[in-house]
Amino acid sequence: MRISSKVAAAGFGAVALAAMAVAQDRPESILPPGFGDPAARPAARPSATPTATAPRAPAARPGPAPTSPVPGGAVLPGDPAGAVVQPLPTPTPAPIPSGTPSPVDPRLLARYEMPAYARRSLATVGLSQDMPADAFGAADGGFIETLMRHTPAPLPSRWLSMLLRRTLAAELDTPAGLNGADYAAERAWLLLRMGESVVARGVVERVDNRDYTPKLYQVAMNAMLATGDPGGLCPLADGGLRATGEVGWVFAQPICTSLTGQGEAARAQFQAARRRRLAGGVDVLLAEKVMGAGGQGRRAVTIEWDGVDRLTPWRFGLANATGVAIPETMFATTGAQVRYWQALSPMLAPAARLTLAEAAGAQGVLSSAALVDLYGMVAGDDDAPSAATAAAQDLGTAYAGRTADARLAALRDLWGVRSFLWPIGADRPCRRAPAGAGRSGGSGPDRRLPAVRRP
């Protein structure tokens, strides 16, 4: 039986209408899986053991079984995707248990702080190689120690002082019967008494901190203070306090703590040391002033020298470090070497060091080149006194005058007012002067130039 085209069309239309009706009853979602589903309601107080079985994850994305509930409504591994879009922060993070750190062995720590290849031997200690290492030959260590300790200083001769300085600063073999650190301490102590503060500090710094002895700790403190550098005490402060127990090392603790920027800790250490009444007066005030210079200083300290009976290395070093002027009367209680320490202090103005440097140059502490450099600094200082500036200009003319007559005139002026410059600072201009130039205008003593040897 043939079915007409009209009947077939009507049948297909009825099927299409039925399919559209079914599609309207169940619309197809175009969202990714999980969106549009009702969110799981988080429990108010999750218990240690879940009472309800967590819904299963889709088969395409299986997850591990939850081990413990997460507070705050965070996503559990077994929750369906989209249950909570982002984990909620907990009020306080759960503490992570950690074991108590075991103390580090100091010997093991020392191996990393100072590897074996960087350690210096105590068999030979010194700065330069100006002298042979066996300069003292086979002399007994006790004899050399006694000889250095009983040598009067400063020495009476400039040349002898320079020769002894070069010997003490050289890399010398440690004599038999002496510890290398103690040998360095004896040499540095003699250098300090000679006025050679910078060289003495260099000798003590050639010994590793781990090899310091009580004697070297004592001399090292004096060397750092003689150079006006309390910060040099910091690498030695802990060991010096343990080895000697001296009051200086006690107050070095808060000073070094302050220099590292720990103001509160430094003040606590300072107050604890002050309550012990180990020192007082200007010594404590100078230490407090150094602490204020280390940052986070909250109070100004005024130093008054009234009632101070003498000048000690502690007072000298801390006063120079903080720019506190030391009264001239204080130097009457010390030896001449303290003046030489001051001449080598770079924190003083060049004009203030000039008179001291001339005396140090006559002693051999300063070389002629160093003294000429200091005069050059004075010539470039607008705040220098007129007399010092005039002497510096005359010395410059004696070196670099355009004509021989100008150089000779400058040398005569220097000779008339600063005769001590002849053996030190003016030797090179004198040697450059033409032969017989000093006798061209007459034979009087004011027309002649003295014969000068280079130091």
Secondary structure by P-SEA (a helix, b strand, c coil): ccccaaaaaaaaaaaaaaaaaaaaabbbbccccccccccccccccccccccccccccccccccccccccccccccccccccccccbbbbcccccbbbbcccccccaaaaaaaacccccccccccccccccccccccccccaaaaaaaaaacccccccaaaaaaaaaaaaccccccccccaaaaaaaaaaaaaaacaaaaaaaaaaccccccccaaaaaaaaaaaaaacccccccccaaaaaaccccaaaaaaaaaaaaaacaaaaaaaaaaaaaaacccccaaaaaaaaaaaacccccbbbbbbccccccccaaaaaaaaaacccccccccccccaaaaaaaaaccccccccaaaaaaaaaaaccccaaaaaaaaaaaaacccccaaaaaaaaaaaaacccccaaaaaaaaaaaaacccccccccaaaaaaaccccccccccccccccccccccc
